[in-house]
Amino acid sequence: MVVPLWLTLGGEPVRDGELSLEEVLRRLDEGLTTSSPSPGEFAKAIAQADQGDGVLVLTLSAGMSSTYEAARLATELAEDSDVELLDTGTAAGAEGLVVLAAAEAAKAGGTLADVRTAAATAAAQVRLVATLPTLDHLARGGRVPGSAAWAGRWLGLNPIFEFRGGHVRPHRPARGQDAAADRLISMWAHSITKGARLHVVAMHASVPEAADRLLAAVRRRAEPSSEWIGSFSPVMVSHTGPGLVGLAWWWDRPGD
């Protein structure tokens, strides 16, 4: 069960996912803000999800959003349910990989504690790296200086960043989109772990062909145990702008 974040677009509140990414991008000039779900929304979802064997709530990084705090308050309201809460420390497809690790443990008959441990193991190892065509949108939102965006355009640089440890960490930018994609693949390749199962997702914001190329490059080096291609959600793209491309993965080592 997913408890979506909220967008306010042109003064109208909508849940993340109710509008397509393409429509949200078309309407960015109308004004866009985002907000977390309320504790009440989480409490309702917990009650609906509880089948008597407990509920694990997985949130995006507490360092990026107030969602974790809303979920924490909801767990205090859920007096009739056995609830575990975990901050995944990440977002987007990387958070999805943590959810899948938890789902796999639950499907195998694990207890609530087993499921939480599986999710925590994945969360501790998952990585998400991404690149943007420009810093223009971040500059308009005040998240980076306008001078940085101007310099990036003038030099033809593509910013590269990573979600890890609950925060966004910048990496050295690349000259052009192809070089940026090569850098993402290089970062992944340096993490290759022999004997481990690879779980990977390629993500994009309105550039599916770029995500296709990333996943194809991964497949040339390793055979994923699980894989998919997906779109970044409108909430994330509202902060970064279109053209975002990323790769998230973790290596499931036997015995962990």
C-alpha positions in Angstrom: 0.0 0.0 0.0 1.3 3.4 -1.0 0.6 6.6 0.9 1.4 9.3 -1.7 2.8 12.8 -1.1 0.8 15.8 -2.2 1.4 18.4 -4.9 -0.3 21.8 -5.1 -0.4 22.8 -8.7 -1.9 26.1 -9.7 -3.5 26.2 -6.2 -5.1 22.8 -6.6 -4.0 20.0 -4.3 -3.5 16.6 -5.9 -1.9 13.4 -4.8 1.4 12.4 -6.3 0.5 10.0 -9.2 -2.9 11.4 -9.9 -1.5 13.5 -12.7 1.0 12.2 -15.3 4.5 13.5 -15.1 4.0 15.1 -18.6 1.0 17.1 -17.4 2.8 18.3 -14.3 5.8 19.4 -16.4 3.5 21.3 -18.8 1.9 23.1 -15.9 5.0 24.1 -13.9 4.5 27.8 -14.7 1.3 27.7 -12.7 3.3 27.3 -9.5 4.0 24.0 -7.8 4.7 23.1 -4.1 4.9 19.7 -2.4 4.0 18.4 1.0 4.0 15.2 3.0 1.0 13.0 3.8 -0.7 13.7 7.1 -0.4 11.5 10.2 -4.1 10.7 9.7 -3.5 9.4 6.2 -0.7 7.1 7.5 -2.9 5.9 10.4 -5.7 5.1 8.0 -3.4 3.1 5.7 -1.9 1.2 8.6 -5.4 0.2 9.8 -6.3 -1.0 6.2 -3.0 -2.9 5.8 -3.0 -4.7 9.1 -4.1 -8.3 8.6 -3.1 -9.3 12.1 0.6 -10.0 11.6 1.8 -6.4 11.9 2.7 -3.6 9.5 6.0 -2.2 8.4 6.0 1.5 7.3 8.9 2.5 5.0 9.4 6.2 4.3 11.7 8.2 2.1 14.6 9.9 3.8 13.8 12.0 6.9 16.5 14.3 5.7 14.6 15.1 2.5 11.0 15.3 3.7 8.7 15.6 6.8 7.1 12.3 5.7 9.0 10.3 8.2 7.8 12.5 11.1 4.2 12.2 9.9 4.5 8.4 9.8 6.1 8.4 13.2 3.1 10.3 14.7 0.8 7.9 12.9 2.4 4.9 14.6 1.6 6.4 18.0 -2.1 6.6 16.9 -2.1 2.9 15.8 -2.6 1.4 19.3 -4.4 -1.7 17.9 -1.7 -2.6 15.4 1.8 -3.9 15.7 3.7 -1.4 13.7 7.4 -1.0 12.7 8.7 2.2 11.1 11.9 2.5 9.0 13.5 5.5 7.4 14.9 4.1 4.2 17.4 7.0 3.9 16.7 7.3 0.2 13.9 8.0 -2.3 12.5 7.1 -5.7 13.6 3.8 -7.3 16.1 3.2 -4.5 13.2 3.3 -1.9 11.3 0.9 -4.2 14.2 -1.6 -4.0 14.0 -1.5 -0.2 10.2 -2.1 -0.4 10.8 -5.1 -2.7 13.4 -6.6 -0.3 10.8 -6.3 2.5 8.1 -7.8 0.3 10.3 -10.7 -0.6 10.9 -11.5 3.1 7.2 -11.2 3.8 6.4 -13.6 0.9 8.8 -16.1 2.3 6.9 -16.2 5.6 9.1 -13.9 7.6 7.9 -12.3 10.9 7.5 -8.6 11.1 11.0 -8.4 12.7 12.4 -10.5 9.8 10.8 -8.2 7.2 12.1 -5.1 8.9 15.6 -6.6 9.0 15.4 -7.4 5.3 14.4 -3.8 4.6 17.1 -2.4 6.8 19.7 -4.5 5.1 18.7 -3.2 1.7 18.4 0.4 2.9 22.0 0.3 4.3 23.4 -0.8 0.9 21.2 0.7 -1.7 22.6 3.5 -3.9 21.0 6.1 -6.2 23.0 8.2 -8.6 21.5 10.6 -11.1 22.3 13.4 -13.5 20.5 16.5 -14.8 20.9 18.3 -18.1 21.1 21.7 -16.2 20.8 23.3 -12.8 18.3 25.9 -14.1 15.2 24.4 -12.4 17.1 24.0 -9.0 18.3 27.6 -9.4 14.7 28.9 -10.0 13.6 27.1 -6.8 16.5 28.7 -4.8 18.2 25.3 -4.2 21.5 26.3 -6.0 22.8 29.8 -6.8 21.9 31.2 -10.2 25.5 31.7 -11.0 26.1 28.0 -10.7 23.4 27.3 -13.2 24.8 29.9 -15.6 28.3 28.5 -15.3 27.1 25.0 -15.9 25.3 26.0 -19.1 28.3 28.0 -20.3 30.7 25.1 -19.7 28.3 22.4 -21.0 28.3 20.5 -17.6 25.8 18.0 -16.5 25.5 17.9 -12.7 25.8 14.4 -11.0 24.5 13.7 -7.5 23.8 10.8 -5.2 21.2 10.0 -2.6 23.0 8.3 0.2 23.0 8.3 4.0 19.7 10.3 3.9 21.1 13.3 2.0 21.9 14.5 -1.5 25.6 14.5 -2.2 27.1 16.2 -5.3 29.7 14.5 -7.5 32.0 16.0 -10.0 29.9 17.1 -13.1 30.4 15.7 -16.5 30.8 17.4 -19.9 27.7 16.4 -21.7 24.9 13.9 -21.3 26.8 10.9 -22.7 29.7 11.5 -20.4 27.3 11.8 -17.5 25.7 8.5 -18.3 29.1 6.9 -18.6 29.9 8.2 -15.1 26.8 6.7 -13.6 27.7 3.3 -15.1 31.2 3.7 -13.8 30.0 4.4 -10.3 27.8 1.3 -10.5 30.6 -0.9 -12.0 32.9 0.0 -9.1 30.4 -1.5 -6.7 30.2 -5.0 -8.5 30.2 -7.7 -5.8 31.0 -11.2 -6.9 28.5 -13.9 -5.6 25.8 -11.3 -4.8 22.4 -10.8 -6.5 22.0 -7.5 -8.2 18.8 -5.5 -7.8 18.7 -2.5 -10.1 16.3 0.1 -11.5 16.9 2.7 -14.2 14.8 5.9 -13.7 14.0 8.9 -15.9 11.9 12.0 -16.2 10.4 12.0 -19.7 13.6 10.5 -21.3 12.8 6.7 -21.3 15.4 6.0 -24.0 18.2 7.3 -21.7 17.0 4.9 -19.0 16.9 2.0 -21.5 20.6 2.7 -22.4 21.6 2.7 -18.7 20.0 -0.6 -18.0 21.4 -2.1 -21.2 24.9 -1.0 -20.1 24.4 -2.7 -16.7 23.2 -5.9 -18.4 26.4 -6.0 -20.4 28.4 -6.3 -17.2 26.1 -8.4 -14.9 22.8 -10.3 -14.9 20.3 -8.6 -12.6 18.3 -10.8 -10.2 15.6 -8.1 -10.5 15.3 -5.1 -12.7 12.9 -2.5 -14.0 12.7 0.9 -15.7 10.5 3.5 -14.2 9.7 7.2 -14.1 10.6 9.6 -11.4 7.5 10.8 -9.7 6.2 14.3 -10.2 7.1 15.3 -6.6 10.8 14.7 -7.3 10.8 16.2 -10.7 9.0 19.3 -9.4 12.3 20.1 -7.6 14.8 19.0 -10.4 13.0 19.7 -13.7 12.7 17.3 -16.7 15.6 15.3 -18.2 16.6 13.6 -14.9 18.1 10.2 -15.4 19.2 7.9 -12.7 20.3 4.4 -11.6 19.6 2.7 -8.2 20.9 -0.6 -7.1 22.1 -2.8 -4.3 23.9 -6.1 -4.1 22.2 -8.8 -2.0 25.1 -10.8 -0.5 24.3 -14.3 0.9 24.5 -14.4 4.6 23.7 -10.7 5.2 
